[in-house]
Amino acid sequence: MIFNGKAIKYGDNVDTDVIIPARYLNTSDHKELASHCMEDIDKEFTSKVQAGDIMIAGNNFGCGSSREHAPIAIKASGISVVIAKSFARIFYRNSINIGLAIVECAEAVDGIADGDTVEADLDAGVIYNRTTGKSFQTQPFPEFIQKIIENGGLVASIQSGDVK
């Protein structure tokens, strides 16, 4: 799996209430959730994000409540992968469950600026900053997680027979 896009960067401790504010949790419509993604921390997010863009974040990304709405909103907004220094564990699992690729790589976060062009090769475990020419090593995704993400989430993977 190779993802290419522009970096949209955030800091530490971005919680699920900022990713998708609680006032929008009365819907399960993915497009509606995406239209409010990050609005309490970045009013321009929905107007600047393009399909395939890559979210970069600091430590403890996705902390807070265990709502699946947060990774759904990010994925539905067009973000292809989130690269962070660390993730809250429940956010990490929810992301994999809904098919959002996420990678922990502190060196890449430190070496990528907002607006840089980034390529993430999750099969090889390499993140490239195409703007600066630097590359960063990370752990490749295990094959079963690759299948979950490729199929669009855990339920779709089970239905396809790729994950048992």
Kinemage of the C-alpha trace (Angstrom):
@kinemage 1
@onewidth
@group {chain A} dominant
@subgroup {mainchain}
@vectorlist {calphas} color= white
{ca met a 1} P 0.000 0.000 0.000
{ca ile a 2} L 1.427 3.302 -1.099
{ca phe a 3} L -0.190 6.624 -0.217
{ca asn a 4} L 0.725 10.016 -1.668
{ca gly a 5} L -0.516 13.412 -0.593
{ca lys a 6} L 0.037 16.784 0.965
{ca ala a 7} L 0.803 16.875 4.695
{ca ile a 8} L -1.713 18.500 7.025
{ca lys a 9} L 0.018 18.754 10.383
{ca tyr a 10} L -1.232 19.026 13.971
{ca gly a 11} L 0.413 18.930 17.392
{ca asp a 12} L 0.152 16.743 20.480
{ca asn a 13} L -2.956 15.513 22.297
{ca val a 14} L -5.490 16.032 19.517
{ca asp a 15} L -8.523 14.413 21.110
{ca thr a 16} L -11.608 12.856 19.567
{ca asp a 17} L -13.738 15.828 20.675
{ca val a 18} L -11.610 18.049 18.432
{ca ile a 19} L -11.506 15.556 15.566
{ca ile a 20} L -15.316 15.392 15.513
{ca pro a 21} L -17.109 17.567 18.071
{ca ala a 22} L -19.745 15.841 20.208
{ca arg a 23} L -22.489 18.085 18.814
{ca tyr a 24} L -22.275 16.099 15.536
{ca leu a 25} L -22.466 12.618 17.034
{ca asn a 26} L -26.182 12.369 16.350
{ca thr a 27} L -25.415 11.275 12.779
{ca ser a 28} L -23.693 8.248 11.328
{ca asp a 29} L -23.565 9.766 7.833
{ca his a 30} L -19.906 9.686 6.840
{ca lys a 31} L -20.102 12.727 4.570
{ca glu a 32} L -21.784 14.756 7.284
{ca leu a 33} L -19.113 13.743 9.800
{ca ala a 34} L -16.381 14.639 7.290
{ca ser a 35} L -17.892 18.089 6.780
{ca his a 36} L -17.224 18.874 10.457
{ca cys a 37} L -13.895 17.074 10.844
{ca met a 38} L -11.277 19.106 12.756
{ca glu a 39} L -13.439 22.255 12.707
{ca asp a 40} L -12.776 23.156 16.342
{ca ile a 41} L -8.992 23.110 15.829
{ca asp a 42} L -8.706 24.043 12.121
{ca lys a 43} L -11.615 25.933 10.555
{ca glu a 44} L -10.033 25.583 7.073
{ca phe a 45} L -9.491 21.807 7.234
{ca thr a 46} L -12.506 20.799 5.147
{ca ser a 47} L -11.750 23.398 2.479
{ca lys a 48} L -8.065 22.503 2.152
{ca val a 49} L -8.071 18.706 2.462
{ca gln a 50} L -7.853 16.810 -0.830
{ca ala a 51} L -8.430 13.098 -1.412
{ca gly a 52} L -5.225 11.264 -0.565
{ca asp a 53} L -3.786 13.897 1.781
{ca ile a 54} L -1.808 12.682 4.773
{ca met a 55} L -2.454 13.832 8.332
{ca ile a 56} L 0.631 14.308 10.505
{ca ala a 57} L 0.326 14.629 14.292
{ca gly a 58} L 2.329 14.580 17.486
{ca asn a 59} L 1.939 12.435 20.574
{ca asn a 60} L -1.282 10.869 21.851
{ca phe a 61} L -3.368 11.486 18.726
{ca gly a 62} L -6.996 10.427 19.162
{ca cys a 63} L -7.061 10.565 22.953
{ca gly a 64} L -10.374 11.081 24.706
{ca ser a 65} L -13.534 9.112 24.166
{ca ser a 66} L -13.662 5.813 22.306
{ca arg a 67} L -15.995 6.975 19.564
{ca glu a 68} L -15.518 5.437 16.118
{ca his a 69} L -16.873 8.659 14.639
{ca ala a 70} L -13.394 10.246 14.863
{ca pro a 71} L -11.505 7.921 12.487
{ca ile a 72} L -14.606 7.704 10.266
{ca ala a 73} L -14.651 11.513 9.921
{ca ile a 74} L -10.934 11.594 9.084
{ca lys a 75} L -11.206 8.823 6.501
{ca ala a 76} L -14.371 10.276 4.941
{ca ser a 77} L -12.687 13.687 4.650
{ca gly a 78} L -10.196 12.188 2.179
{ca ile a 79} L -7.210 11.591 4.445
{ca ser a 80} L -5.462 8.421 3.260
{ca val a 81} L -3.179 7.805 6.245
{ca val a 82} L -2.422 9.377 9.627
{ca ile a 83} L 1.209 9.454 10.734
{ca ala a 84} L 1.749 10.353 14.386
{ca lys a 85} L 4.350 10.047 17.106
{ca ser a 86} L 1.851 7.974 19.086
{ca phe a 87} L -1.856 7.154 19.124
{ca ala a 88} L -4.329 6.578 21.903
{ca arg a 89} L -4.820 2.796 21.885
{ca ile a 90} L -8.606 2.812 21.370
{ca phe a 91} L -8.255 5.279 18.475
{ca tyr a 92} L -5.587 3.033 16.942
{ca arg a 93} L -7.873 -0.006 17.072
{ca asn a 94} L -10.938 1.903 15.881
{ca ser a 95} L -8.936 3.211 12.919
{ca ile a 96} L -7.888 -0.262 11.818
{ca asn a 97} L -11.444 -1.525 12.347
{ca ile a 98} L -12.875 1.064 9.939
{ca gly a 99} L -10.004 0.798 7.444
{ca leu a 100} L -8.058 3.998 8.143
{ca ala a 101} L -4.311 3.491 7.761
{ca ile a 102} L -2.321 4.817 10.721
{ca val a 103} L 1.416 4.721 11.366
{ca glu a 104} L 3.567 5.631 14.348
{ca cys a 105} L 6.858 7.249 13.313
{ca ala a 106} L 8.214 10.077 15.458
{ca glu a 107} L 11.114 10.791 13.088
{ca ala a 108} L 8.755 11.312 10.149
{ca val a 109} L 6.542 13.646 12.196
{ca asp a 110} L 9.601 15.721 13.134
{ca gly a 111} L 10.847 15.710 9.520
{ca ile a 112} L 7.606 16.677 7.762
{ca ala a 113} L 6.188 20.210 7.696
{ca asp a 114} L 2.632 21.280 6.975
{ca gly a 115} L 2.174 21.361 3.205
{ca asp a 116} L 5.054 19.008 2.347
{ca thr a 117} L 4.423 16.312 -0.249
{ca val a 118} L 4.608 12.896 1.414
{ca glu a 119} L 4.644 9.293 0.226
{ca ala a 120} L 4.002 6.473 2.694
{ca asp a 121} L 4.926 2.989 1.470
{ca leu a 122} L 3.381 0.830 4.168
{ca asp a 123} L 4.438 -2.428 2.483
{ca ala a 124} L 8.116 -1.477 2.709
{ca gly a 125} L 7.774 0.534 5.923
{ca val a 126} L 9.205 3.732 4.463
{ca ile a 127} L 7.850 7.275 4.594
{ca tyr a 128} L 9.290 9.746 2.103
{ca asn a 129} L 9.164 13.506 2.374
{ca arg a 130} L 9.193 14.283 -1.355
{ca thr a 131} L 9.592 18.006 -0.610
{ca thr a 132} L 12.891 17.622 1.283
{ca gly a 133} L 14.094 14.287 -0.113
{ca lys a 134} L 14.334 12.698 3.345
{ca ser a 135} L 13.081 9.203 4.152
{ca phe a 136} L 12.051 7.616 7.437
{ca gln a 137} L 11.903 3.940 8.368
{ca thr a 138} L 8.839 2.534 10.117
{ca gln a 139} L 7.363 -0.897 10.679
{ca pro a 140} L 5.566 -2.305 7.635
{ca phe a 141} L 1.953 -3.256 8.233
{ca pro a 142} L 1.402 -6.962 8.833
{ca glu a 143} L -0.392 -8.604 5.918
{ca phe a 144} L -3.643 -9.120 7.819
{ca ile a 145} L -3.854 -5.395 8.686
{ca gln a 146} L -3.070 -4.507 5.069
{ca lys a 147} L -6.027 -6.652 4.009
{ca ile a 148} L -8.340 -4.972 6.520
{ca ile a 149} L -7.375 -1.518 5.239
{ca glu a 150} L -7.526 -2.551 1.567
{ca asn a 151} L -11.027 -3.961 2.103
{ca gly a 152} L -12.238 -0.797 3.839
{ca gly a 153} L -12.426 -2.131 7.375
{ca leu a 154} L -12.760 -5.190 9.561
{ca val a 155} L -16.383 -6.034 8.755
{ca ala a 156} L -15.732 -5.873 4.999
{ca ser a 157} L -12.616 -8.016 5.458
{ca ile a 158} L -14.538 -10.690 7.344
{ca gln a 159} L -17.292 -10.659 4.724
{ca ser a 160} L -14.710 -11.069 1.950
{ca gly a 161} L -13.037 -13.958 3.780
{ca asp a 162} L -9.673 -12.180 3.918
{ca val a 163} L -9.679 -12.058 7.726
{ca lys a 164} L -11.086 -14.855 9.825
